[in-house]
Amino acid sequence: MDEEVSGGCQCGRVRYRVRIDNDDAYLCHCRMCQRATGGVSIAFKGVAKADVTWEREPNRYRSSPIAQRGFCRECGTPLTFEFLDGETMDLTIGSFDAPARFQPRHNYAVESMHEQ
């Protein structure tokens, strides 16, 4: 299933299109993601950087010595997690135009997971 899907921030300033080949996603529970979103976890879709086309690039914040996070400077929507080295990145599931299609199949950083 090679398909192009779209997404963007809440105010519409930052928009993207990305080619995906499945609906797999994951939840990250690490403290950095908790602080970056103000939530207990965040849902991500891993994609190849080369498969993402930005209509307008997000702003980026260097959140650690090895990674940065993309966001909209106008509305604050978190959009990406990107290691500085590597050919892949993660897009936030909530930023997709049709987020319900994605199914979180894995949990990462479970040592920081909040119990129900």
Residue, then its C-alpha position, 0 to 999 in steps of 0.5 A: m500500500d504505497e499512498e501519499v497522505s497529508g497533514g499539518c498544524q492546527c492553524g494551517r501555517v505548516r503543511y506536509r505530504v508524506r508517502i507511507d506504506n502502512d498504518d503502523a504507529y507507536l506511542c512514546h512515553c519518554r520524559m522528553c516527549q511528555r514535556a514536549t507535549g504536556g501529555v503522558s505520551i505521544a503517538f508517532k508515525g515513522v517515515a523516511k525523511a526523503d518521503v516528506t514534502w513540506e509546503r512550509e517547513p516547521n520551526r525546529y527546537r534542538s531538544s537534546p544533543i542528538a535530536q530536534r523537534g519540529f513545531c509550528r511557531e504560530c500555534g505550537t503544534p508538535l509535528t516531528f521528532e528527528f534524530l540529527d543523524g539518520e534518514t528517518m523521522d517521526l511525524t505526530i499522528g495528531s497532525f495527520d489530516a486523517p489520524a484515525r487510520f494509524q494504529p499504535r502497535h508498539n510502546y517505547a520508553v515504557e519505564s516512564m509510562h503512566e499507569q491507568 
